Amino acid sequence: MVAAYNPYDNVLRVVDNAARILGYQPGEYEAIKYPERELQVSIPVQMHDGSVKVFEGYRIQHSTSRGPAKGGIRYHWNVNKDEVRALAAWMTFKCAVVNIPYGGAKGGVVVDPEKLTSEELRHLTRRFTAMILPIIGPDKDIPAPDVGTNPEIMGWIMDTYSMMRGHCVPGVVTGKPVQIGGAPGRKEATGRGVVITTGNILAKHGMDIADATFAIQGMGNVGGTAARLLHERNARILGVGDVSGAVFNPDGLDITAIMAHLGEGKLLESHCAEGVRHITNGELLGLDVSVLIPAALENQINESNVGDIKTKFIVEGANGPTTVEADAQLEKMGVVVVPDILANAGGVVVSYFEWVQNIQSMSWTEADNNAKLTEIMNRSFNDVWDISHEKGVSLRTGAYLIAVKRVVEAKKNRGIWP
Ligand code: NAD
């Protein structure tokens, strides 16, 4: 029987393995196995028909050892405490692997944002911000977008926080519209980082993006941007999927047409073009392509479907798309997996640039942000590649060897208070 999936258990198993290889005694890393602070809130919202609905929300700070907590806010009907805990912990290790001075946090609200009017969404966001206000702030914990949230919602968070503080505080949130202190390039940064990392892993195997074929699950901020940038670099993208299903063309999809279709607020199920076949998300994951980019949700590649995987490389755009069991199986199958905490770190890297600019009242150009992003993604990739080869472990284990060591050493240097 397949055990019930708990993403936080996944995190603990990967951390335990890295700590064992690093030679830490249990007491040396015990504290990083627990989130530092968890806030659960019940958010009442007056709906447009006059009724009142109460939504469940969370802000969980996994670690502030290396700096203020940092992490996105997810609006999705399937949000739950264990998921938010896992996402918060992944943020801690992601910030550590790319060596930016943050801890990790995540927030979430159990809601399908598609079912709310814009006004209801704004009321929900403002009330949620007010309820988590005691624990967020530019020196404490800085939210950002994730699944189901976007720059407009970040703008409402910044405005609510600023109104309650009585002055403008742009550094409380990243991924804001550029007109109010957002970093140019932040919206595309996660997808751009995924593409930089894809280029790096292919280059290590003597390949180029233009020679490779791709399948991408999730066509939102991360997957959609990655698809567009890969297409611009002449990659052949054979399959893409969203919540409604997937489309496939063995000769390569017209990504420009697909992005235009999605840009009108439509889903892939209604996309039609010559040579395009509709397939299931399961079939998408099993396509015989060079690179598979899961960029939707966690637990997509698991014990039940890992045997169907035919790709040579998986670059994890999503957080936690591969379970521990599937990961071990992929290693045996010879599939190279570039882990989420490295591959999708581009978003938090440019969020860091945004925050640095906000707190110094500076503004850099998009070219500055992209150049610095490329530098950090390349350096981090090489660090992970080198340690993985030195120790003879997977890239995921290599990434965690770097990240766990940085977090544990930070804790040791600070000591346990009091
Ligand atoms: P998004 O809401 O913009 O897009 C999500 C996409 O996934 C949509 O195309 C949606 O239709 C699809 N999807 C949802 N449920 C699905 C399902 N059951 N099967 C297949 N497709 C499904 O979200 P996003 O910001 O692109 O985030 C995607 C992933 O990347 C998440 O795991 C998120 O945590 C991670 N991530 C996002 C950022 C960021 O900056 N936005 C940064 C790092 C990691």
Residues whose N, C-alpha, C, O or C-beta is under 5 A from the ligand:
A	BS01	NAD	P145 D146 V147 G148 T190 G218 M219 G220 N221 V222 G223 G241 D242 V243 N281 A295 A296 L297 G317 A318 N319 N344 G347
